[in-house]
Amino acid sequence: MPQSHFQGGADGSSPPLQKMTLPLALVALISAFGSSFQYGYNVSVINSPAPVSDFYNSTYLERTGVPMDRGFQTLLWSLTVSMFPLGGLFGSLLVWPMVNNCGRKGTLLINNLFSIAAAILMGTSELAKSFEVIILSRVLVGIFAGLASNVVPMFLGEMSPKNLRGAVGVVPQLFITIGILAAQILGLHSILGNARGWPVLLGLTGIPSLLQLLALPFFPESPRYLLIQRGSEEQARTALQRLRGWQDVEEEIQEMYQEDRSEKEEGQFSVLSLFTFRGLRWQLISIIVMMAGQQLSGVNGVSGEAQTGLEPQRGAGGTNWGWGHKQGWNFRGVAHAVDGVLRAGMLSHPSAVLPSSQSSVSWMSYLSIVCVIAYIIGHAIGPSPIPAVMITEMFLQSSRPAAFMVGGSVHWLSNFAVGLLFLYMEAGLGPYSFLIFCAICVATLLYIFFIVPETKNKTFMEINRIMAKRNKVEVQESQEPKDSYPLKVGRQEEKKSLSSTEM
């Protein structure tokens, strides 16, 4: 086995650490750029509403002959914005059936059709003189984002070796941030955020999907999906050999067989069975707490304050650019640090310091800016990228799709709730509304500190045993020798070939 791919003691005193290979890096970049990038892009692209709002007004005027009243305009714009998280919820509900029937890679390829269709509709909405098309497109691109935000972390987590799961797992969040930054730059009035450029600005979302649709078929499917769910050891072995860069992948194959045997009695989990199965009780509670805490920590409220509160000093475009720029630089360090710092500790560091500007203190506005930046860094290090990594690690193959479906639904519902309620909270409580988010951050921190286990450099089965103790159940270990697993599959394939020849 080539030693150049490993780090660690040769005497076996410490487990060998596998290095990043070119195929694994490429599949991570292609998946993240083609899917996660667009999530971030479409979150931010609608933050420059002036030219699109003017289009709504002019179209309504042409149809009716009277200007659009302010209340109806507010309603249309609220629908335009809120249809994205609503579509995200619908997309999350599609995760379980699609990844089980189409595979992880197959789901990502099919998902591109939603994005390309939305891009065509948004890009031609001005020619069609229809703002309804934009609202429909936001639903479609929301479905795309709902699927992408769950399937990409699942896909990359199953393809990565255990010592690289954390580093590879934050790549989707990095590209979400890059997507936000790209939309903010392109949305500047001098580039595409104007009356002539906004259809192009909205339609650009289809380009990453088209590139992914062309490139991803040349990379392998998830080895775990191939072996455990499709029963094809040969395809799984070939995929692993290509991803790892060497031929001897027997240890990972045996670990997959062990996982398969340990959960064979339960079969594939649906969302209902996930909620009723005692052996996954604390895992399920944990992902609900982490996903809800991620959105209810107030990140969307803080981003709104950052983009509107600083506008008089720097302008909306400059402020938005600074927001995305800060997150982008932060993630350059996260990719290297996530496996060196305890993941549970990173999750519990969303930064409880939130801005509450007070006009009575002259320097308080500057402190608020510092607090906003500290919050962004704290959120980007842990609560933003890590919950999806933890879902991959805390659930085995049979329950992972249903777990992502639950986690994604909680994510989008919490996102929608904050967007719906924050303006009312701010109107009623003013800057003290952030104290509610602070309390949620502290509660999430305490839960993670006491309940969520450390998963760094552990296999899925090792993590499963840790959680089994907390759930007070026994893990079903296979009594067969490990060497018998491949033979058993080989015999099954022999029987299939014999029966086909007899027919």
N, C-alpha and C positions, 0 to 999 in steps of 0.2 A: 504494500500500500504506500503510495507516495507520501513521504514525510513532509513535503513542502506545503501540503494542504492542512497540516495539523500544528497545533501548539500544545505543549504539555509534556510531562515527564514520560520518557520512553520506558521506564520501569513499571508503568501502570499505576503509580501512586496517585495520579490525578487523571481524570478523564481527558481524552484528546479533544481539542477545540477545533472545529472545522472552520476554514476560512471562506470568505465570500468568493464565489466563482462567477465568471462572466455570464453564463446562462441564467443563474439566479438573479444577478444584478439587473440583467436586461429585462427579465420577465417582471421584476418588481417595478422597474422604471416604466415599462410599457403599460402595465396594469394601472399604476398610479397616475400616469399622465393621461391615459385614455379615459379613466373613470373618475378618480378622486379630484384631479385638476378641475374638472367641469363642475363638480359639486361646489368647490370654492368660487369658481368663476360665476356661477349662476346665483350664489348667495349675494355676491357683491355687485353684479352688473346692473341690478335694478336700483342701486343706491344713488344713481344720477337720474332722477325722474323727470327733469324739466323738459327735454325734447320729446319723450314718450307721452308725457302729460299734455303737451301742446298738440300732439297727434290725436290724442283722445278728444280734445276740445274741437279741433278743426273737423274731424270726422263726424262728430255729433252735430256740428253746425251745418255741415253739408247735407246731412240726412233730414234734419228737422227744421232747419232755418232759424233756430233760436240757440243762443249760447247754452252750454251745459251749466246747470246750477252747481254751486260749491258742494252741496251735500251729495249729489249724485257722483260728482267727480271724486270725492273722498271715498265713496263706496266702491267705485270701479278700481281705484288705486289700491284700496285695501284688499280687494279680491285678487288683483294682480300679484301682490306681495304674498298673501296668505295661501294661494293655490300651490306655491312651491312646497311648504311643509306638509300640506294636505296630500299632495302627490307623493311626498317622501314617506308618509304613513302607508299609503297604498303600496308603494314599492317594497316597504319592509314586510308587508303581509304576503308578498309574492316570493320571499326568500326561500322559505321551507320547501314548497312544491318545486320550484325551479332548480335549486341546487341538487335536489335529490333525483330529479328526472333528467336534467340536462347537464349536470356536472358543474363544477365551479367555473372552468374556462368557457364552457358552452353558455352558461348564464351571462357571463360578461360579454360574450359576442352577441347574443340575442339582445342584451340590454342596450347595445349601441344603436339599435333601430329606434328606440324611444328618443334618444338624443338627436339623431340625424333628422327624424321627422319633426321634432320641435324646432331645430335650427332652420329647416326649410320653411316652416310656417312663420316663424318670427322674422326671418329675413325677407319674406314676401308679403308681410302684413300691410306694409305701406302701399304696395301695388294693389292689394286686394281691398284697401280702405276699410279694414275691419280690426277694431281693437279686441273683439271677441276672440280672434285667432291668437292674439298674444296671451290672453288669459288661459285658453286651452293649452297653449304651448307650455305655459308655466306648470300646468298639471303634468304634462308628459315629461318635462325635464325634471320635475319633482319625483316622479316614479323612477326615472333613471337614477337620480341621486339616492333615493331610498334603497334601491338594489345595490348600487355601487358602494355605498357607505358600509354595507354589511358583507358583501361577497368578496370585495378586494382584501380586507383583513383576514377573512377566512381562508381564501385562496393562498395568500402569501404565508400565513401562519402554518398551513399544512405542508407547504413546500420547503420551509426553512428548517435547518438543523436547530437543535434546542438552544445552542449558545448564540445563535443569530436571530432568534425570533423577535427579541426586543428591538434590535436595530432595524431589521426589515419591517417590523410592525409599525414603526413611526413614519415610514416612507409615505404611506397614503396621506397622513396628516400634513406632512411637509408639502405635498403637492396640492392639498386643499388650500394651504396658506399661499402658495405660489399662484394658484388660481385667483384668490382674492386680490393679491397684488397686481396680477396681470389685468384684471377687470378694472381696478382702480386707475391704473395708468392709461389703459385704452379708453376709459370713460371720461378722461379729461376733455374739456370743451375744445381744446386746440387739436385733439386727435380724432376721436369718434363720438364723443359725447355732445353732438350737435345735431341740428335738424337734418343734415344730409347723411351723417354717419351712423346714426343710432340703429338702423336696420342691420347694417354690417356688424355693429357691436354685439347685437343679440344673436345674429346668425353664426358668428365665429365658433360658437360652442360645438358645432358639428364636426369641426376639423380634427380635434383629438380623437373623437369616436371613429372617424373614418380611418385614421392612422392605426388605431388599435384593431379595427376590423381587418386591416390588411396584414398587420404584423403578428398578432397574438396566435393565429393558427399554427405558426411555425414553432411554438413552444409547447412543452408537455402539459398535460392535465395534472391535477393534484395526485401524487402517488398514493396517498391514503384513500382518496376516492376510488382510484382504479383498483386497489387491492381489496379494501374492506367492503365497499359497496358494489363494485362490479365483479369482484372475484378474479381479476386478471393479474396474477403475479408477474407474468412476463412483461406486460406493459408498465406495471408499477416499478419493476426492477430497471427497465430501460429508462424510464423517466428519472429515477433516482440517480442512476449512473451519469446521465447527462447533467443533472443539476449539481451533483457533488464533484464531478470531474475525475472520477476513478471508478474502477469496476467492482471493488469489494464493498457492497452495500448490505451485506448479510445482517449486520447488527440492527439496522433500521427496519429491514424486512421482518425480522423476528419480533421486534418491538410492536410492529403493526399487527402481526398475527396474535400476539399476546393481548393487545387491546381488543381485537376482534373477538377472541374467545371469551374475554372477561365480560363482554356486554351482549353476547349472542342471545341469552335468554330473554332480555328485555326487548330486543328488536328495535326497529326505527321508532323514535319518539315523535309524537305530534305535540303541538302546543298544549293540548289538554292533558296528555299523559305526563308532560314535563311538569305541570303544576301539581299533579297528584302523586308523583313518584318521590318517595321519602329519600332515596339515595342521592337526589340532586337538589334537596331543599335549600341548603345554604348556598350552593352555587347560584341558584335562581334568585334568591333574595339579594345576593351580592351584586349580580349584574343589574338588577333593577335599581338598587341603591346607587351604584356607580354611574349608570346611564342617566338616571334622574338628577343626581348630584352634578353631573357634567353640565347640564343645561340650566338647572335651577340655581347654579352658583352665580348666575347673573351676567354671564359673558355677553349675551346679546344686549342687555341693558347697558353694560359698561361700554361696549363698542358704539352704541348709539350716542352715549354721552361724549365719548371721545371724538366722534365725527361731527357732532353738532355743537358741543360746548367749546371747542377750540376754533370753530369756524371764523369768528371775528378776528382772531389773531393770525391765522395762517391760511384760511380759505379751505373749503371742503375738500378740494382735490389734494392739497398738500397734506392735510390731516389724514385723509384716507391712505395716501401713499405711505406716510410715516407709520400708520398702523400695520399695514401689510409688510413693510420693510422690517420693522422690529420683529414680527413673528417669523419672517423668513430667516433672518440671521440667527434667531434663537434656535431654530430647528437644526441648523448646521451642527450645533453642539449636542443636541438631544440624540441624534443618530449614533454618536460615539459614546454618550454617557449613559444611555438607558440600560445597557447591560452591566454597567459598572456601579450603578446606584440601585438600592433596593426599590423594586417597582412599587411595592406597597407604600413605601415612604414617599415616592414621587406622586402617587395618586392622592396622598393626603396633604398635598402642598398647593392648594389653589390660591393661596394668598388671601388672607382675610381682611387686608387693608383696602378699603374702597373709598373713592373720592366722595366727599360731601362738602362742596364749596360753600363757604360762608362769607357773605359780602362784608361782614363786620371786621374781618381780619384781612389785611392787605396782601399778605403773602400766601394766603390759603389757596388761591388759584394755582400757584406754582406747585404747592404740595399735592394738590389734586392731580396735576399732570404726572408727577412722580409716582403717585399711587396707581394711576391708570397703567403706566408702563410696568410697574411691579406686578400688577394684577395680570397683565398680558403674559409676562414671562412666567409667572407661577402657573397660570392655566395651561400654557403651551407645553410646559415641561411634563405635567402629569395628567390632569383631568381630561385634557383634550385627546391625546393619542392613545393612552394606556388602556382604557376600558375595553376597546375592541380587541387588543392583544390578550387581555385577561379572559375574555369570552372564549377565544380560541384555545387557551391553555386550560381552563377549568372544566371544559366539557369534552367528552370523547366523540368519536365520529358519528355515532347514532343519534346523539342529542344536540350536536353543535348547530345544525341548521335551524332547529326549533329555538335554540337559545339566542341565536342571532336575530331571529324573527321577533322574539320578545324584546331583546335589547334595543333593536332598531325602532320598534313601535314606541317604547318608552322614550327613546331619544327624540323622536319627531313629535310625540304628544307633548313632551315637556317644552320643546322648542316653540310649539304652537301656543302653549299656555303662557309662556313668558311674553311672547309677542303680543298676545291678546290682552294680558293683564298689566303689563309694566306701565303703560301710559296712565292707567287709572291709579296704580300704586304711587307713581311719581306725582300725580295731581293731588292725591290725598295726603301723602307723607313727605313729599319733597325729597331732599337728599337722604332723609332717614329711611327711605324705602330700601336702601342698600343694606341696612342692618338685618333685614329679613334674609337677604342672600348670605350675609355673613353667618347667621345662625345655621343656615343649611350647610355652608362650608364646614363649620365646626362639627356638626352632627355627622356629616359624611366622613370627615377626618377620623373621628372617634370610631366609627363603624369599621373603617378600613384598617385602622391600627390594631383593633382587637379581633377582628374576624377574618379578614382576607389574608391568605398565606403568601409567603414569598415563593415565587415560581421560577426564579432565575436559575438557568442551567439544569432544570428538571425535565424529565420526559413527561408526556401526558399521563402515563400510568402512575408515575410517582406522585404527581399532583392529585390524581384521582384517589390514591390511597390516603393522602393527607385529609382531603375533604370527606372521605368515607368515615374517618374517625370522628369528625365533627358532626356528621349526620348520624353517627352511631349505627352504621351498617357495615357489613363485611363485603369486601370486594371479591367478586367471583373470579378466582384465579384458575387457569386451566391446569388440569392434572397431567396433560400429555407433555412429553419431552418436547423442547423447542424444535429439535431436529425433525420431528414428525410432521410439523405444520406444512412445509413445502411438499412433502410426500403425499399428504392427505389431499392437497389441492391437485397435485399431479394425477392422483388416482381418479379424482372427480373428472378431470379433463379426459383421462383415458376412457372412462365410462361413456362420456358424451360422444367421443369419436367412434367408439364401438357401436353405440346405438344408432349413430348416423349412418355407418356403413351397412348395418343390418337392414336398415330401411331402404 
